[in-house]
Amino acid sequence: MTQRKKAFLRVEGMHCGSCAVAINMFLTNKRGVFEANVDFDAKKAEIDYDPEEVRISDLVEGLEGMGYPATEHQNGGRVKSSR
């Protein structure tokens, strides 16, 4: 059975809107991620995911490998949609 959870990340190292697009593409291309919204101005990402398919720690590690240090926040608040 598919589960849906939300995670909120604080993402550092974004210098422009293209950084946010790259982060969004990375996240949404991961198996188990249903949707991701990245807010460049707020330096946040909101991720809708299946915890049985993907771990947030793996996403954080991937972002750090791209040069975007990230930390999970339990009370991250809503991120405006990038659409």
C-alpha positions as MATLAB code, in Angstrom:
seq = 'MTQRKKAFLRVEGMHCGSCAVAINMFLTNKRGVFEANVDFDAKKAEIDYDPEEVRISDLVEGLEGMGYPATEHQNGGRVKSSR';
ca = [
       0.000    0.000    0.000;
       1.343    3.391   -0.979;
       1.901    5.845    1.837;
       2.174    9.591    1.386;
       4.138   11.794    3.725;
       5.424   15.348    3.539;
       8.933   16.443    4.341;
      10.310   19.944    4.537;
      13.946   20.692    3.821;
      16.006   23.801    4.350;
      18.297   23.954    1.312;
      21.430   26.095    1.261;
      23.633   27.007   -1.671;
      20.934   28.079   -4.128;
      22.155   31.146   -6.010;
      19.432   31.542   -8.609;
      16.160   30.177   -9.909;
      18.041   27.655  -12.038;
      19.400   26.078   -8.855;
      15.831   25.607   -7.613;
      14.844   24.030  -10.938;
      17.812   21.613  -10.771;
      16.902   20.639   -7.205;
      13.258   20.164   -8.152;
      14.241   17.943  -11.103;
      16.561   15.871   -8.907;
      13.843   15.332   -6.313;
      10.974   14.576   -8.682;
      13.077   12.078  -10.642;
      13.666    9.958   -7.531;
      11.582    6.812   -7.157;
       9.029    7.308   -4.401;
       8.787   11.094   -4.747;
       5.337   12.123   -5.916;
       5.888   15.872   -5.971;
       8.465   18.434   -4.933;
       8.164   22.196   -4.690;
      11.342   24.204   -4.262;
      11.233   27.853   -3.185;
      14.450   29.703   -4.055;
      13.582   32.801   -2.003;
      12.745   30.845    1.152;
      15.551   28.280    0.599;
      13.050   25.476    1.218;
      11.794   22.336   -0.460;
       8.515   20.581    0.265;
       8.470   16.930   -0.736;
       5.459   14.619   -1.021;
       6.854   11.072   -0.923;
       6.360    7.400   -0.092;
       8.589    6.500    2.893;
       8.574    2.859    1.812;
      10.239    3.831   -1.481;
      12.655    6.610   -0.523;
      14.364    7.907    2.601;
      14.709   11.611    3.231;
      18.295   11.022    4.344;
      19.061    9.690    0.840;
      17.546   12.787   -0.745;
      19.551   15.029    1.599;
      22.726   13.111    0.734;
      22.011   13.502   -2.990;
      21.434   17.235   -2.637;
      24.652   17.611   -0.682;
      26.452   15.758   -3.473;
      25.107   18.379   -5.876;
      26.469   21.164   -3.661;
      23.238   22.015   -1.834;
      23.514   21.259    1.896;
      20.060   20.398    3.210;
      18.464   19.699    6.576;
      15.023   18.339    7.372;
      12.563   20.468    9.357;
       9.457   19.059   10.999;
       7.577   22.363   10.938;
       8.726   23.652    7.566;
       5.473   25.297    6.600;
       4.069   25.396    3.098;
       6.275   26.126    0.126;
       4.725   28.021   -2.731;
       4.252   25.940   -5.858;
       6.822   26.322   -8.614;
       4.036   25.943  -11.194;
];
